[in-house]
Amino acid sequence: LQKINQKFITNKEEFDTLQKIVLHEVNAGVAQVRNSATEALLWLKRGLKFLKGFLMEVKNGEKNIQTAL
């Protein structure tokens, strides 16, 4: 989230949505560069997807944490 916030701080008016940040980086050709805000968003999405899957396993009654992972 720090990388995304840093990008936002550079131009708060232009980067008022995450979509605008990503589009700017895509157009500038830096979306796939290491440590870009776009990369940070992809990792955030992956982490949230993993967490969702884990919580669904727990919700569905899985008692063993290792199995839920």
Residue pairs with C-beta under 8 A, 6 or more apart in sequence:
1 40
1 44
2 40
3 35
3 36
3 37
3 39
3 40
4 18
4 21
4 37
4 40
4 41
6 37
7 15
7 21
7 25
7 37
8 15
8 21
14 20
14 24
15 21
15 24
18 41
21 37
21 38
21 41
22 31
22 37
22 38
22 41
25 31
25 33
25 36
25 37
25 38
26 38
30 36
30 38
31 38
31 39
32 38
32 39
33 39
54 68
54 69
57 67
57 68
58 68
62 68
